[in-house]
Amino acid sequence: MENKPIQELLNFGIINIDKPVGPTSFGVDVIIKRMLGLSKTSHGGTLDPHVSGVLPILLGRACKLLGYFMHREKKYVGIMRIHKEISQKELEKEIEKFIGKIKQTPPVKSRVKREEREREVFSWKILEQDGKDWVFETEVEAGTYIRKLISDLGDLIGGAHMLELRRVKAGIFSEQDDNFVNLYDLEKAVGEMKKGNETEIRKIIIPAEDAIKKVLPSFQVNKKAVKKLMHGSPIFREFLVSELKLDEGEKFAAFQDDDFIGIYKKKKEGNILAVPEFVKN
């Protein structure tokens, strides 16, 4: 991907941005769109204005892939204030009641319909304590409201509320990634790019096809099939280099060598093996 023209990266890439406290996720979207001179950007997994951390921003045509990166587990580190004195042992015992499948109603200020839904809390750990303030780490199913989780815990222990929250992981994107970047450093890299130095911006932008390989199985197609596939053809048996060992309805990415062709859904066994969901043409 090193030789790919920078405009291709800008029109089919992803930036793993470190969202600061203050702006909305949509606001960060707009900042990056204007900074890069793009017609479209999309963010994955909305963060409240008061929450910082991992916010994937999809660029250009990559916005069409948003659904493949959403609805994945999220990890947060935060601080909650417990209103009454409680030992760590007692607190952890109450927290255990929230591990696994839970019922949660979105908070009043949320933009989604306020109806009870099931979510899963994979882990919730206490990291340290400072008086009534407790540092925690939790990994949850997408769509879980951490502020509400703490409020519901508070109902059992005499009150609790969230002071700070940071998302450290969103699906395949993490704050530990080498390309994780804040807005200030992104702006500097864009400034260098406009001067003709693309070194830093290339370290930041993740080619969308690289990210797709991490969320979907990938299969190779024959070179002679590429033109037909780029015009929306389904995948026939003879198009594939190897056997397509997937169940009906499963999705996969098709490549010809390193070139990304598109995303397909497996059909019932027959001559037509898969139909396109997204074609990069």
N, C-alpha and C positions, 0 to 999 in steps of 0.2 A: 504493500500500500504506500510505500515511501515515495514512489514515482507518480502517484496519482496527482493530477492537477489540483491546486488548492481550491478552485471553484467547485470541483466535484466533491471534495470533502465538505465544503460549506453547504452544499445542496443535498448531501446525503450522509450527515454525520451527527454525532451526539457530543454534548459537552456535559461533563459531570461537575456541576457548579456547587460551590459552597455558599448556600443562601445565607445572607446575614439576617439578624433580627431587624425588623422594621418594615421592609417592603413586602407586599403580597407576592405569592408565587407568580401570578399573572404579571405583576409589575416587573419582576426579574426577567420574565419572558420578553416583555416589551423592550427592556434595556438592552438585552442581548440581540434582539432582532434589529434594533436601530444601530447598535454598535457594529454589527456585521453586514448591514445593508441588505438583509434578507426580507423576502415577502411573507415568510411564514416560519414560526417556531411554535413548539408545544412543550409543556412541562409534564413530567411524569410523577404522580403522587403529590398532590397539593399540600403545602405546609402553611400553617397559620402565620400571620405576620410576626408573632412573638416567638416563633420557632425557627431555629437555624439548622444548617446541615445539608445533607446530600439532596440535591434536586437535579435530576437529569433533564437536560434541555435538548429536545430533538430539533434538528435543523432541516428546513426545506422538505424534500420528498420523504425524509425519514419520519416526518410527522405521521405519515400513514401507518407506521409500525408501532405507534404508541401502545395499542392494545396488547401487543406481545410482551411488553416490558412492565405493564401494570399488573395489578392483582397478585403481587408477589410479596413475600414476607418483608417486614420492615424492622429495623433495630434502632432503639433510642437509648440515650443516656440523659438523665434529668435529675432535678432536685424537687422533692416534695416536702412540704411542711406539715408535720403532724400536730394537731391542735392540743392534744393531751399527752402527757408523759407515757411512754410505753417502752418496754425492753425490746431489743432486737429480736430475741427469741419469740416474743409474743407477736411482734409485727410480722415476722416471717411466717408464723403459723396462720395469720389472717390472710396474708398474701397467697398462700397455697390454695385458698378457696377460689382464686381467680386464674389458676393455671389450668389450661385445657380449654374446652368449649365453654363459652359464656354467652349470656344474653345481654345485649347492650342497646340502649336507645340513644340515638345521636343527640348531642346537646342542643339547646334552644337556638343558639346562634349559627348552627350548621346550615349548609345550603341544601342538604339532602332531606328527604321526607322523614319526619320524626316517627318512625315505627320501629318496634323491637326487632333486632336481627341477631343472628348467631355469628360470633367471631371466635377465633382461637388465639389464646395467649400461650406461646410456646415456652417462654421463660420469663421470670421476673425476679431479679436478684438485688439485694441490698449491697452496695459497695462500701459506703462509709457513712458516718454520722457526725453532725456538728450541732449539738443541742437538739432542737426540734426539727432540724433540717436533715433530710436523708437523701443521699445520692443513690440512684438506682439505675439498673440497666434492664431493659425488657425487649424481647423479640416477639412480634405479634403478626397476625394475619393482616393483610392490607385492608384498610377501612376501619381499623380499630381506633377509637378515640382515647388517647392516653390521658388527657385531662379528665374525661368522664370515668376512666378506669380508676384514677386516684380518688375522684369524688365518691365513687361507689365504695371504695375501700374505706374512705372516711366515714361513711354511714355506719360501718361496723365498729369503728374504733374511736368515735367521738369527734370526728372531723379531720379532714386533710385536703390540701389543695396544692396544685402544681406551681412551683416558682420559676423553673427554667426547664427547657427541653431542647434537645439537639438530636436530629436524626443522623446516625452514623452509618446506616446501610439501608439501601432500597433495592431489593432484588439483587441483581448482579453488580450494582454500583455501590461503592464504599468510599468512606473518607480515607481509607488506607491506600487507595489506588494512586498510582504515580501521576495520573492525569487529572486528579481532583484539584480544582482551581477556584480561587476567589475572584470576585468581580474586578478588583484592582489589578491583579496579575493578568487577567484575561484582557483588560483594556490595554495594558502595556504590550501584550503579545500582538494585539490587533494593530496597535500603533506601529510596531516593528514590521508587521506584514504589509502595511500600506507604504512603508519605505522600501519594500522589496526583500526584507528578511523574514522568511517563512518558518525559520527553525523552531521558535517557541510555540507558534500557533499549531504546528504539526504535532507537537508533543501533547497538546491539549485536546484536539478534536479526535474523537473515537470514530473510525469508519463504521457506519451502521451495520455493514455486513459482518464485521468482526464481532459486534455485540450480538447479532442474531445467532451466530454459531454457539453462543453461550446459553441461549434459551430454547433453541430448537435443534433437533437432529438435522444433519445435512447430508445430502446425497449428490453425487456427480452425474451430470448428463453428458451425452455425446455432443461433440462440437457441431455436428451436422444438424442437431435438433435446435440449436440456439435461436436461429432466425424465426422458426415457427413458434417457439415458446415466447419470444419477445413480442409476437403478434397475438398472444393470448391463447395459444393452443394448450389443450390439456396435455398431461404427460402420458404417453403411450409406453408400453412395456419396452419397446425397442429404443426408446430415448435414453434409458438409464444404463449407466456403466455397470452397476451392481444391483442385486436384488433388493427390493423395497420391503424390508421386514418391519412393517408397521400395521397397527390395527385400523379399521375403518374409522374415519373421522379425525385421526391424528394428523397434526400439521408438521411440515418439515421445510427446510430451506434447500433450494436447488442451486448448485454451482457448476460452472464449467471451468475447471482448474480453479483459479483464484477469483474468477469473475462471478459475482452474485447475479442470479437470474430472477429469482422470485420466491414466494412462499406458496405452498400448495397443501391441499387437504386430500388425504388418502381416501379413495373410493373403494367400493367392493371389488373383489378380484374380477378381472376381466381384461380386455385389451387396454381400456382407459384406466390407468392406475391412480391418477390424481388430477384435481382441477385447481386452477389458479385462484388465489385469494389476493395476491399482490404481485405485480410484475414490474421490475425496475427497467423501464424502457424510456 
